[in-house]
Amino acid sequence: MGGRGERTVVVTGGSGFVGGHLVRRLLERGHRVRATVRRTAHAAKVRPLWEMQEAFPGQLGLFEADLLKEGSFDEAFRGCSVVFHVASPFLMPEQIKDGRRDVVDPALLGTRNVLASIERTPEVRTLVFTSTVGAIFGDYADVLRMDGQVLSERYFNTTSTLENNPYHYAKTLAERAAWDAAAAQDRWRMVSVNPGLVLGPSLTPASESGSLFLLDELFKGYFCYGAPTFSFTTADVRDVAEAHIAAAENPTAEGRYIVAAETMTSFHEMSRVIRTRHPHDPRLPRTALPHWPVRILGPVFGLTQDYIRKHLGIRFRVDNSRSIHELGLTYRPVAETLLDHYESRRARRRDRRRGGRPGGRHAGRITRWIADSPAP
């Protein structure tokens, strides 16, 4: 972006988990920011952005935009040199009744609408696209077929479908559409940020991002008898925000960047980290479950044997070297991320005692959702 405060940039989905952190970090660096939200009058979700407007007078503008409405982003993009496309639909599996209607169409059409607005905005020179490691692989078993069994940006997800993991399928289609559009012109460049499971403190208590509730089954005690050996690629939301900014500011940044810790983290390891601060919490598991009870009981909780075979006990290394060497990222320790995530969740729940949230009835189904949904 070339210097601080010299240009105006836009963040789609500014009231979301990743979007909120990105907006704040851009403001702290002196940039003029436009943030798009679905409804500016949604006080619970937009209040953190109002507070940023007060803290950074004259630097932040809010615009209403709908991913499914053509031309919806034109006004917000006008005069901006950088577009951070963070907004993306996210649904839990039990909320998806029709994969194409509920997930794929909004993701793909939303990306196409953003791309169309970029084409109508000659000032735009850079698109930073928020994707996911789920656009690189569908099931963990896919990574075992990659060179050295190491997750790398060189691959695209080819196994997810409408029926098998429609969320990963939608994100893959959306990222491919963006790359096709970038290749068809030479005015603007595109960089893709592909984070793992995004964790960390939330700036938006009312955010509905699945990332903020992914570990509820662990924290609520559903695995107090023992943690199944599912592991996850993890990314701190603050590191994800920094990666977006570095991708925009570095003119030589190109292609895709995995943003995730090099080593995966299991449920049991997560519990062990949290117990360093809360050693007497009876809800946190102290042991890891052997595989056989998960294989036997998994179908009762909605886990197919095919899914169990392709995920249970599978770990792989993540090649995050491009994000370190080209974007200059210094990753926070996973323990810091987990503890901040946990404390943020506790504060959020204290503030929202009045109503319930989705999830909690089907721990196994949520476990599958966690493993399959690393994006924000």
Phi and psi in degrees as a GROMACS rama.xvg file:
@    title "Ramachandran Plot"
@    xaxis  label "Phi"
@    yaxis  label "Psi"
@TYPE xy
72.36  77.501  GLY-2
90.8618  174.36  GLY-3
-104.195  131.427  ARG-4
71.0088  10.8604  GLY-5
-88.585  -22.6038  GLU-6
-134.239  163.242  ARG-7
-102.398  133.965  THR-8
-125.118  161.842  VAL-9
-128.74  140.703  VAL-10
-119.69  116.337  VAL-11
-80.1364  144.355  THR-12
69.5705  42.2881  GLY-13
-67.8841  -16.9603  GLY-14
-92.3311  2.84468  SER-15
-83.4353  -179.955  GLY-16
-60.2642  -58.1979  PHE-17
-72.6032  -43.0047  VAL-18
-57.6741  -41.1853  GLY-19
-62.1134  -45.0899  GLY-20
-64.2461  -40.1308  HIS-21
-64.3738  -44.2564  LEU-22
-59.4922  -48.0295  VAL-23
-62.5928  -42.7505  ARG-24
-65.8052  -37.8103  ARG-25
-63.8137  -42.2483  LEU-26
-63.1824  -41.9994  LEU-27
-61.9252  -29.121  GLU-28
-86.5971  1.40168  ARG-29
93.1836  7.47649  GLY-30
-80.698  151.726  HIS-31
-85.0027  129.129  ARG-32
-125.784  138.22  VAL-33
-113.817  129.217  ARG-34
-116.141  130.26  ALA-35
-96.8174  140.818  THR-36
-136.609  161.464  VAL-37
-69.7191  -43.5125  ARG-38
-139.593  118.326  ARG-39
-69.0353  -17.5817  THR-40
-89.0303  -0.311825  ALA-41
-77.3842  87.7789  HIS-42
-57.113  -44.9516  ALA-43
-61.2704  -37.9005  ALA-44
-86.1165  -32.051  LYS-45
-93.5154  -13.7258  VAL-46
-52.7177  -43.5035  ARG-47
-58.0684  -33.3507  PRO-48
-72.1519  -36.3851  LEU-49
-60.3412  -41.0643  TRP-50
-65.3947  -35.2823  GLU-51
-67.3644  -35.7331  MET-52
-60.9349  -38.9856  GLN-53
-70.2038  -37.2265  GLU-54
-75.2553  -26.6848  ALA-55
-127.472  74.5164  PHE-56
-56.7239  131.319  PRO-57
77.6394  -0.129037  GLY-58
-99.9297  -21.1742  GLN-59
-122.756  124.845  LEU-60
-115.524  142.877  GLY-61
-109.67  136.716  LEU-62
-133.196  139.509  PHE-63
-83.6251  137.299  GLU-64
-155.976  142.888  ALA-65
-118.233  124.657  ASP-66
-54.9743  -30.493  LEU-67
-95.4757  4.84963  LEU-68
-109.376  117.215  LYS-69
-62.0282  134.637  GLU-70
79.867  1.46694  GLY-71
-64.0796  -26.4401  SER-72
-97.7918  -2.601  PHE-73
-56.6483  -47.7258  ASP-74
-63.7402  -43.9728  GLU-75
-65.7885  -35.4036  ALA-76
-77.5145  -23.0592  PHE-77
-57.1083  123.204  ARG-78
86.214  0.403461  GLY-79
-93.3366  140.484  CYS-80
-93.8309  -23.4716  SER-81
-130.326  133.312  VAL-82
-113.074  121.526  VAL-83
-100.373  105.38  PHE-84
-93.2072  95.2945  HIS-85
-101.886  -32.7151  VAL-86
-57.8837  135.133  ALA-87
-162.698  137.745  SER-88
-68.6112  144.362  PRO-89
-143.117  124.165  PHE-90
-132.111  145.725  LEU-91
-72.9079  154.176  MET-92
-53.9105  -41.4975  PRO-93
-70.9323  -11.9858  GLU-94
-88.3682  -13.1484  GLN-95
-91.3543  107.628  ILE-96
-95.7058  -32.2276  LYS-97
-135.509  107.904  ASP-98
-57.5473  -41.3056  GLY-99
-70.1272  -47.2762  ARG-100
-69.041  -42.1709  ARG-101
-84.9001  -30.2321  ASP-102
-124.417  -53.588  VAL-103
-67.9076  -50.8529  VAL-104
-59.9123  -47.319  ASP-105
-60.3159  -40.7743  PRO-106
-67.0509  -47.2718  ALA-107
-73.4456  -47.5672  LEU-108
-66.5518  -36.3104  LEU-109
-62.1967  -43.7281  GLY-110
-63.976  -42.0888  THR-111
-63.3807  -36.5751  ARG-112
-67.6076  -39.2493  ASN-113
-63.8688  -43.8948  VAL-114
-62.8317  -38.7281  LEU-115
-64.7089  -39.5513  ALA-116
-66.0661  -36.6076  SER-117
-62.3764  -41.8584  ILE-118
-63.3424  -29.4474  GLU-119
-88.5257  2.14295  ARG-120
-120.129  94.1635  THR-121
-64.889  -17.6786  PRO-122
-72.8981  -21.5714  GLU-123
-68.8945  128.606  VAL-124
-119.698  -16.8963  ARG-125
-141.914  135.241  THR-126
-117.341  120.282  LEU-127
-104.241  115.633  VAL-128
-104.112  124.527  PHE-129
-85.106  111.468  THR-130
-112.097  -138.473  SER-131
-165.642  157.181  THR-132
-63.7585  -17.9587  VAL-133
-67.3388  -11.9841  GLY-134
-87.9488  -2.40265  ALA-135
-101.259  -38.4255  ILE-136
-136.553  156.032  PHE-137
-97.3814  -56.7664  GLY-138
-114.528  156.444  ASP-139
-56.9997  -33.9108  TYR-140
-60.6247  -24.8721  ALA-141
-61.2474  -37.4604  ASP-142
-67.7134  -29.0528  VAL-143
-64.992  -16.3537  LEU-144
-96.5427  -1.15113  ARG-145
-81.9991  161.595  MET-146
-54.3126  122.732  ASP-147
67.4421  10.8278  GLY-148
54.4001  42.5607  GLN-149
-119.848  131.67  VAL-150
-70.6783  125.687  LEU-151
-136.875  152.297  SER-152
-66.2506  -12.7955  GLU-153
-68.6664  -15.7813  ARG-154
-105.251  154.376  TYR-155
-120.7  146.912  PHE-156
-64.0456  122.967  ASN-157
-122.427  2.6527  THR-158
-108.939  -20.7002  THR-159
-75.3909  147.077  SER-160
-138.925  179.969  THR-161
-58.7177  -36.098  LEU-162
-86.2484  -34.7083  GLU-163
-109.958  97.3909  ASN-164
66.8989  66.2755  ASN-165
-62.9733  -25.2652  PRO-166
-66.1352  -50.2781  TYR-167
-59.9157  -40.1215  HIS-168
-59.9545  -45.226  TYR-169
-63.3433  -44.4048  ALA-170
-65.2319  -35.4918  LYS-171
-66.161  -46.4039  THR-172
-60.6569  -41.5677  LEU-173
-65.4706  -43.8587  ALA-174
-66.085  -41.2094  GLU-175
-61.8992  -39.7799  ARG-176
-62.153  -39.4511  ALA-177
-66.4193  -42.1936  ALA-178
-64.7111  -38.4512  TRP-179
-61.9198  -43.3048  ASP-180
-65.115  -40.1522  ALA-181
-63.7872  -39.2185  ALA-182
-71.1427  -19.7583  ALA-183
-86.6318  1.73965  ALA-184
-147.979  173.223  GLN-185
-133.07  16.3172  ASP-186
-84.3338  -42.292  ARG-187
-122.468  151.876  TRP-188
-106.435  156.611  ARG-189
-124.445  141.365  MET-190
-130.137  136.931  VAL-191
-110.06  131.472  SER-192
-104.89  121.696  VAL-193
-116.062  86.4746  ASN-194
-81.3429  158.592  PRO-195
-81.2575  -156.029  GLY-196
-61.5624  113.408  LEU-197
-84.9897  119.488  VAL-198
-128.458  170.273  LEU-199
128.546  -175.656  GLY-200
-72.193  144.834  PRO-201
-100.083  137.957  SER-202
-90.518  -14.3625  LEU-203
-120.297  94.6184  THR-204
-57.2666  -29.0997  PRO-205
-91.8078  4.96923  ALA-206
-61.244  140.331  SER-207
-100.214  12.5286  GLU-208
-57.8542  131.996  SER-209
-60.1475  -27.6529  GLY-210
-58.5592  -28.0829  SER-211
-79.2434  -13.7557  LEU-212
-121.584  9.7589  PHE-213
-62.2431  -33.7001  LEU-214
-100.34  12.4951  LEU-215
-59.1877  -37.9362  ASP-216
-63.7639  -34.6693  GLU-217
-69.5913  -46.6998  LEU-218
-72.1604  -29.0486  PHE-219
-81.2822  -11.2953  LYS-220
101.244  10.3893  GLY-221
-65.3283  -20.9448  TYR-222
-114.725  26.1846  PHE-223
-62.9222  -23.6819  CYS-224
-76.3201  -15.5901  TYR-225
151.808  145.332  GLY-226
-94.8089  128.669  ALA-227
-65.8037  149.662  PRO-228
-85.371  59.4052  THR-229
-95.4907  133.838  PHE-230
-119.533  161.808  SER-231
-138.838  145.922  PHE-232
-79.1801  130.2  THR-233
-122.463  149.828  THR-234
-142.311  137.972  ALA-235
-78.5254  133.376  ASP-236
-58.1737  -31.404  VAL-237
-71.5428  -36.0137  ARG-238
-68.1595  -36.7352  ASP-239
-62.5787  -42.4203  VAL-240
-62.4017  -44.6853  ALA-241
-62.038  -36.545  GLU-242
-63.7151  -40.6168  ALA-243
-60.2479  -45.9364  HIS-244
-66.2245  -43.0492  ILE-245
-62.9262  -37.5515  ALA-246
-63.745  -34.697  ALA-247
-78.2672  -38.7169  ALA-248
-79.3005  -26.7936  GLU-249
-88.9809  108.883  ASN-250
-66.5696  -15.8546  PRO-251
-93.8943  -4.10491  THR-252
-65.6556  135.799  ALA-253
-154.967  156.469  GLU-254
77.3336  -147.003  GLY-255
-109.969  146.088  ARG-256
-129.735  114.912  TYR-257
-70.1904  130.157  ILE-258
-120.143  99.0012  VAL-259
-167.746  154.54  ALA-260
-62.8165  149.075  ALA-261
-65.2413  -31.0309  GLU-262
-110.588  135.787  THR-263
-71.799  160.703  MET-264
-126.613  129.981  THR-265
-91.8826  167.405  SER-266
-54.8174  -45.2776  PHE-267
-63.2352  -41.9592  HIS-268
-66.0588  -38.0918  GLU-269
-60.9498  -45.4476  MET-270
-61.009  -41.2313  SER-271
-62.4006  -38.7405  ARG-272
-64.8848  -47.9419  VAL-273
-62.5064  -35.8856  ILE-274
-69.9037  -15.3276  ARG-275
-65.2447  -26.9295  THR-276
-102.91  -26.9129  ARG-277
-128.768  69.4713  HIS-278
-67.2142  -19.7891  PRO-279
-106.17  11.9378  HIS-280
-72.7728  112.111  ASP-281
-72.0692  -12.03  PRO-282
-79.0152  -19.1922  ARG-283
-86.9953  128.146  LEU-284
-67.4929  144.583  PRO-285
-106.971  -7.99969  ARG-286
-133.309  161.425  THR-287
-98.5562  137.104  ALA-288
-73.1152  140.881  LEU-289
-66.7512  165.673  PRO-290
-70.3056  -32.749  HIS-291
-63.6593  -40.0009  TRP-292
-68.0216  -30.543  PRO-293
-67.3295  -40.9317  VAL-294
-66.0377  -36.2005  ARG-295
-76.2344  -45.5091  ILE-296
-93.5074  -14.08  LEU-297
-51.8648  -47.1011  GLY-298
-59.8613  -26.6295  PRO-299
-63.8163  -29.8398  VAL-300
-102.632  16.3308  PHE-301
91.814  8.07191  GLY-302
-94.5254  121.215  LEU-303
-77.027  159.047  THR-304
-63.6198  -33.0609  GLN-305
-63.5367  -43.7482  ASP-306
-63.9529  -45.9365  TYR-307
-58.5087  -43.8865  ILE-308
-62.1513  -33.6837  ARG-309
-91.7124  -1.65593  LYS-310
-134.897  -38.8403  HIS-311
-62.8857  125.272  LEU-312
75.3808  0.964193  GLY-313
-87.7419  127.731  ILE-314
-130.8  149.126  ARG-315
-148.403  161.865  PHE-316
-87.7147  148.197  ARG-317
-107.7  125.904  VAL-318
-87.8384  96.2998  ASP-319
-103.33  19.0089  ASN-320
-63.8467  -33.9197  SER-321
-64.0902  -40.033  ARG-322
-66.7222  -29.7205  SER-323
-78.3614  -49.3199  ILE-324
-81.1672  -32.9067  HIS-325
-100.924  -31.5449  GLU-326
-99.0245  -11.7905  LEU-327
74.4688  23.0611  GLY-328
-70.8786  140.08  LEU-329
-118.061  110.498  THR-330
-73.4414  136.782  TYR-331
-67.0152  149.97  ARG-332
-60.8738  141.823  PRO-333
-59.0009  -35.8514  VAL-334
-61.0205  -41.1376  ALA-335
-62.3233  -43.189  GLU-336
-61.3137  -47.227  THR-337
-65.0352  -43.5842  LEU-338
-66.1776  -40.6419  LEU-339
-66.3173  -37.7059  ASP-340
-62.388  -45.7503  HIS-341
-64.0069  -46.0363  TYR-342
-66.2736  -37.3125  GLU-343
-64.1397  -40.8429  SER-344
-63.4946  -42.7884  ARG-345
-61.3899  -42.7712  ARG-346
-65.6004  -38.266  ALA-347
-65.2931  -41.0978  ARG-348
-69.9575  -33.3984  ARG-349
-63.6711  -34.7102  ARG-350
-81.7177  -9.90917  ASP-351
-130.016  44.8915  ARG-352
-68.5155  -21.4432  ARG-353
-69.6237  -34.5687  ARG-354
-128.093  162.507  GLY-355
-90.7144  169.192  GLY-356
-123.555  159.185  ARG-357
-61.9511  151.286  PRO-358
103.143  170.287  GLY-359
101.174  -22.8842  GLY-360
-84.5199  -26.6098  ARG-361
-129.766  83.837  HIS-362
-58.2014  -40.1346  ALA-363
-64.1895  -39.7905  GLY-364
-66.447  -37.7272  ARG-365
-68.1611  -36.496  ILE-366
-57.7935  -42.8085  THR-367
-64.9731  -40.4879  ARG-368
-60.1816  -42.2512  TRP-369
-59.4454  -49.0394  ILE-370
-66.4293  -29.6057  ALA-371
-93.3221  -7.436  ASP-372
-129.017  72.2642  SER-373
-82.7352  -7.37448  PRO-374
-87.5049  166.039  ALA-375
